[in-house]
Amino acid sequence: MKLLKRLLKDKLAAASLAVVAATLLIGLFAPLFAPHPPNEANMELRFAGASWSYWLGNDHLGRCILSRLIYGIRPSVLWVLAALGAAACFGAALGFVAGYFRGRIDAILMRVCDVMLSFPGYVMTLAIVGMLGAGLANILLAFVVMKWAWFARVIRTAVMQYADADYVKFAKVLGMGHFGIMRRHIAPAALSEIAVIASSAFGSMILQISGLSFLGLGIEAPHAEWGMMMNEARSVMFTRPELMLAPGLAIIAVVSAVNFLSDALQKALDPKLAVSGKRTSVFAGGMMRGLRKKEAA
Amino acid sequence: MLKVEGVSKSYRGNGWLGGERRQVLRRIHMEWNKGESLGIIGESGSGKSTLGRLLLGIEKPDEGRVTWGGRPITDRRARRGTISAVFQDYTSSIHPFYTVRQALLEPLKLVGGPGDARKLAELLRQVGLDESYLDKFPHELSGGEAQRVCIARAVSSNPQCMLLDEAISSLDGSVQMQVLELLKGLKETYGMGYIFITHDIMAAAYLCDRIMIVRNGEIEETVETSQLRHVKTDYAKALLRKVIV
């Protein structure tokens, strides 16, 4: 609750949280929010403009764009979030083990990570999707396979830094177990690092899944997905730009909200940043986060 | 009470296959008795901090054993509430996300002691701080204040032995003296003993009953503080000559 209170003090963070929460809720309860079935074609309404019953108009098959946008949250955001969660949990678990226990287990795990990270991410995702076939499940699997090593590597470095701190040594002296130390001392400190890399990965994964759908390798028709909606609107890009604009703006809004939220979360988690609130430290933190995001990308 | 029998410790070098092992401690035998203050002095790299970590049970020796009342100190149940520590780097000694209250509560919860506001205020008073510090974060404390909080946290579990690993080295001269005075006072209040690891012979002599000089991972000499001027080995004489004019 304290964390939420600190988070909500930042107006941008509160707005971002509202956008993310609303997106997730609308996606989860899409049938309640969507005014029409997303795949219902009506050729009489082909490329129809906005109206009271179709707020964002209709696409090339006369389907409701707003309904498709709402249903598109599921593959574009919810399933990406699930894949991100799986990759982050797997990577974080290995990163924690490697960074905390070190020794041979660390050396072996990190060499495996080196091998995984030596492949260019987007090309490998394309290769996996190419081998396993197009479709959401295969894209998500490719994401987990390609992202866990990145999480493991970054979290291991963060854990190593905290595991050496004297407060961890003191907890060991007190007789606290390894799991207790990781849960109480290392995880909260590493969480801000995880939030930053997870948010940047989330943004890039949404863009990738949309990109793959745009290339025709992602979600299969007639299911709605933001990238695919943009692909479908490509042919009328100059005559009906709003058809591309709606999913494009949705992607920008969600990715930006997640990025702002992760920055605010890092500030809220670290009392030093939260208390000082000085431009200098925030600026410095922002620069560091920017650099990390560049690395992540 | 705390017994070290033939303890050796080495560390593997960096690299994929490890590299050469570096011997840090060689067949150390020593004892610490209840209520005693023992100083462990030596130059940087002599192995005194490694010995400290072995005494605290947070690292395992390659050979030999360290026991507390006959039980291996590496068994965390053996050291719970019996031994505590204060480290050199006060900036990393308290969790940066914890308030002083949370930091003090942690050992109390582990040993099942009372964690009410009165107990916490009393702990702070004993180290010369008032209860307004309870809701402060470590970055809001000065070096001396942070180290006092670390001392309060270390005594909160009412340990029989407190290991001070270069605990005053990073403090200013005047604050060092205040902390030494505080430690002396706490010894009388709680009746606990210290293992004081330092490179400062004068500070060790001020606080300790017995001093052990460590050199290249071996015990060079152990002497009662009152007999410090009559050390036998050349190395100990040379060390003392640097501080006693």
HADDOCK unambig.tbl for C-alpha pairs under 7 A between the chains (distance, minus, plus):
assign (segid A and resid 107 and name CA) (segid B and resid 16 and name CA) 6.40 0.50 0.50
assign (segid A and resid 165 and name CA) (segid B and resid 92 and name CA) 5.45 0.50 0.50
assign (segid A and resid 165 and name CA) (segid B and resid 93 and name CA) 6.81 0.50 0.50
assign (segid A and resid 166 and name CA) (segid B and resid 87 and name CA) 6.67 0.50 0.50
assign (segid A and resid 166 and name CA) (segid B and resid 92 and name CA) 5.39 0.50 0.50
assign (segid A and resid 166 and name CA) (segid B and resid 93 and name CA) 4.53 0.50 0.50
assign (segid A and resid 167 and name CA) (segid B and resid 92 and name CA) 6.25 0.50 0.50
assign (segid A and resid 167 and name CA) (segid B and resid 93 and name CA) 4.41 0.50 0.50
assign (segid A and resid 167 and name CA) (segid B and resid 94 and name CA) 5.22 0.50 0.50
assign (segid A and resid 167 and name CA) (segid B and resid 95 and name CA) 5.81 0.50 0.50
assign (segid A and resid 170 and name CA) (segid B and resid 85 and name CA) 6.58 0.50 0.50
assign (segid A and resid 172 and name CA) (segid B and resid 58 and name CA) 6.22 0.50 0.50
assign (segid A and resid 173 and name CA) (segid B and resid 56 and name CA) 6.06 0.50 0.50
assign (segid A and resid 173 and name CA) (segid B and resid 57 and name CA) 6.99 0.50 0.50
assign (segid A and resid 173 and name CA) (segid B and resid 58 and name CA) 6.37 0.50 0.50
assign (segid A and resid 173 and name CA) (segid B and resid 84 and name CA) 6.34 0.50 0.50
assign (segid A and resid 174 and name CA) (segid B and resid 79 and name CA) 6.96 0.50 0.50
assign (segid A and resid 174 and name CA) (segid B and resid 80 and name CA) 5.38 0.50 0.50
assign (segid A and resid 174 and name CA) (segid B and resid 81 and name CA) 6.92 0.50 0.50
assign (segid A and resid 174 and name CA) (segid B and resid 84 and name CA) 6.73 0.50 0.50
assign (segid A and resid 174 and name CA) (segid B and resid 107 and name CA) 6.62 0.50 0.50
assign (segid A and resid 175 and name CA) (segid B and resid 76 and name CA) 4.45 0.50 0.50
assign (segid A and resid 175 and name CA) (segid B and resid 77 and name CA) 6.31 0.50 0.50
assign (segid A and resid 175 and name CA) (segid B and resid 79 and name CA) 6.46 0.50 0.50
assign (segid A and resid 175 and name CA) (segid B and resid 80 and name CA) 5.21 0.50 0.50
assign (segid A and resid 270 and name CA) (segid B and resid 97 and name CA) 6.20 0.50 0.50
assign (segid A and resid 271 and name CA) (segid B and resid 97 and name CA) 5.98 0.50 0.50
assign (segid A and resid 272 and name CA) (segid B and resid 139 and name CA) 6.73 0.50 0.50
